[in-house]
Amino acid sequence: MRNIIIAFLIDILIGDPVYRLHPIRLMGDIIHLEEKCFLKEELSDYNKYIRGTIIAIFNIVFVFGITIGIISLIPKGFFRELFKIFLIYSSISLGDLGKSARKVREALDLGLVEARHELSMIVGRDTQNLNEERIVKATVETVAENTSDGVISPLFYAFFLGAPGAMAMKMVNTMDSMIGYKNAKYLYYGKFAAILDDAVNYLPARITAWMFLMAGDILNLNVRNARYVLHRDAKKHESLNAGYPESVMAGLLGVELLGPATYNGAVENKPYIGNNFRRIAKDDIYTANRVMYVASAFFVLICLFLEISGLRRVF
């Protein structure tokens, strides 16, 4: 638990610098190399699915096993614990997510072109034609969803399975972000990776929603509405998991999120979630960030309580 707290604090203080040998970047390199070697256009859909499934299972087992192996090679003591902290820290994206959202908010004061550029760094949708309202919505949605995928989920697996668990979770998440698309190229090859990502993030997404509600109480936001929107709208989302944190965030802010979005020139008609009590504003990005930070801190404190009380053994 000490390692998790240290890793969490380091991430808040300095974020997660981009460098060539970053563990998550290395995972991306592996996935890209596998795609070049094994995903062939002439393969049948069935063979694409089989190959993608075998590769996904191999990647998880490989990352979990290699992490345990490297840790075991380091003599017990300071350097072994330091390496574990480094791995857990590398799996968390709280600091960078908050910083990226703030950049979008600050860019909005400069102009739409600058804001669209900053937003394009953190979302997969087309941003070149978005107005201010859509930019703010996309940023708030990203903060909400990625609090689950990029903060609560890796912390959850680090707590129960240690650094190897956090690394395996990030491999699943990275596979989903690279090949888990429902398009002609990846529909079958990345199908199992997408299923795995849904399974791995099932509990963390719902825990994130609960943490958002607790954070809303502290920040004096509309928790009653958030509970209502959660129960009404969470399952409207195409994603099995993303609807939970996003619906609570919409409810806390009293705004409407989602709606039509364009990806690679194609419009996706996503359902609206939340209540349109007011028009979303630029500073809602700051509020979403505060919810994310408070919710994440709550989760770490709950993990600490479970550790100190001995209740962790129950799970």
Secondary structure as the mmCIF struct_conf table of DSSP 4:
data_model
#
loop_
_struct_conf.conf_type_id
_struct_conf.id
_struct_conf.beg_label_comp_id
_struct_conf.beg_label_asym_id
_struct_conf.beg_label_seq_id
_struct_conf.end_label_comp_id
_struct_conf.end_label_asym_id
_struct_conf.end_label_seq_id
HELX_RH_AL_P HELX_RH_AL_P1 ARG A 2 ILE A 14
TURN_TY1_P TURN_TY1_P1 ARG A 20 LEU A 21
HELX_RH_AL_P HELX_RH_AL_P2 PRO A 23 PHE A 38
TURN_TY1_P TURN_TY1_P2 GLU A 41 GLU A 42
BEND BEND1 LEU A 43 LEU A 43
HELX_RH_AL_P HELX_RH_AL_P3 ASP A 45 LEU A 73
BEND BEND2 ILE A 74 ILE A 74
HELX_LH_PP_P HELX_LH_PP_P1 PRO A 75 PRO A 75
TURN_TY1_P TURN_TY1_P3 LYS A 76 GLY A 77
HELX_RH_AL_P HELX_RH_AL_P4 PHE A 78 SER A 91
HELX_RH_AL_P HELX_RH_AL_P5 LEU A 94 LEU A 108
TURN_TY1_P TURN_TY1_P4 ASP A 109 LEU A 110
HELX_RH_AL_P HELX_RH_AL_P6 LEU A 112 SER A 120
TURN_TY1_P TURN_TY1_P5 MET A 121 ILE A 122
BEND BEND3 GLY A 124 ARG A 125
TURN_TY1_P TURN_TY1_P6 GLN A 128 ASN A 129
HELX_RH_AL_P HELX_RH_AL_P7 GLU A 132 THR A 147
HELX_RH_PI_P HELX_RH_PI_P1 SER A 148 ILE A 152
HELX_RH_AL_P HELX_RH_AL_P8 SER A 153 ILE A 179
BEND BEND4 ASN A 183 ASN A 183
TURN_TY1_P TURN_TY1_P7 ALA A 184 GLY A 190
HELX_RH_AL_P HELX_RH_AL_P9 LYS A 191 VAL A 200
TURN_TY1_P TURN_TY1_P8 ASN A 201 ASN A 201
HELX_RH_AL_P HELX_RH_AL_P10 TYR A 202 ILE A 218
TURN_TY1_P TURN_TY1_P9 LEU A 219 ASN A 220
HELX_RH_AL_P HELX_RH_AL_P11 VAL A 223 ASP A 233
HELX_RH_3T_P HELX_RH_3T_P1 ALA A 234 LYS A 236
BEND BEND5 HIS A 237 SER A 239
TURN_TY1_P TURN_TY1_P10 LEU A 240 ALA A 242
HELX_RH_AL_P HELX_RH_AL_P12 GLY A 243 LEU A 253
TURN_TY1_P TURN_TY1_P11 GLY A 254 GLY A 254
STRN STRN1 GLU A 256 LEU A 258
STRN STRN2 ALA A 261 TYR A 263
TURN_TY1_P TURN_TY1_P12 ASN A 264 GLY A 265
STRN STRN3 ALA A 266 GLU A 268
HELX_LH_PP_P HELX_LH_PP_P2 LYS A 270 PRO A 271
STRN STRN4 TYR A 272 GLY A 274
BEND BEND6 PHE A 277 ARG A 278
TURN_TY1_P TURN_TY1_P13 LYS A 282 ASP A 283
HELX_RH_AL_P HELX_RH_AL_P13 ASP A 284 SER A 309
TURN_TY1_P TURN_TY1_P14 GLY A 310 GLY A 310
HELX_RH_3T_P HELX_RH_3T_P2 LEU A 311 VAL A 314
#
